[in-house]
Amino acid sequence: MSRVLFASDLHHCHMFWHGVESDDRMERLVKAIKDEYEREPYDLFLMLGDYSLDFWAWSTKGCYVNEGKSYTEAFVSKIVPHIPCPSYMIAGNHEQYGHDKWKEITGCERRTAIAYRDALFILLDNYGGDLDPTEHSDGTYTPTDIAYVKEQMATHPDAKHVFLCAHEFDMRFEGEDFKALLREEDRIVALLAGHTHLSAIVPLGEECGGKLLLRTGQFSYSGNIKESRWGWRELRFDDDGKVSTAYITPSSDVVIDNEPSHAERGEQDAAVLVEGRE
Ligand SMILES: [Fe+2]
């Protein structure tokens, strides 16, 4: 058995949410990451964007455009070194850094493909439009690069199970060609994305080949913090070929509706994605 964790919407920034300020929240994130590894090691920690509010169109607006402050940079120096396994970061809609700047800050590309056991994780750049903006904005969605997906799948013919990962898959902006890809490519098992700050398993329907979109929750704020507490999504690969998923919520203390709220570690929104051999 082995497993991979997917986290998103970690949002180290100047905002105060659920009774916890950002530095404190990042300390709790590091502790939770380490505790989870001690409980049961994981092989990869893949992050699907929104480490910051460096670019933001609302409220106090993005601090990178305001004052040149990069919380993504702070996240990379303060948090990433504590992750106890290989990790990778793709950008969210709040990290509209151009390719060179993104690589300079994170050491990562804005997209990549990672082979793992008999699986392939294709990490996409779906907010890749209008990068390096000089005006405040919330990012420009760019539909999934189907040619890139096909190219990566062709480069990894032995990968039995392919997972498409992005900060978001916004089906309003994806075309028929993307739906056809999901219908026709049996190796694509599921999609993983953050952005909504919720944990959920969303069936994309028959026009998408019945594929599931697995939401990766948040470690910042949620419009439904009672049901999607801080956490990350696990993909679990059993030795008999079974692949399953769950959203894991580490033990946490937050404030909800002005009341302290404690929760023990939990798992929710679980599903079997690939049945094991008998
Ligand atoms: Fe977010």
Boltz pocket constraint, residues with backbone or C-beta under 6 A from the ligand:
constraints:
  - pocket:
      binder: B
      contacts: [[A, 9], [A, 11], [A, 49], [A, 50], [A, 92], [A, 195], [A, 197]]
      max_distance: 6.0
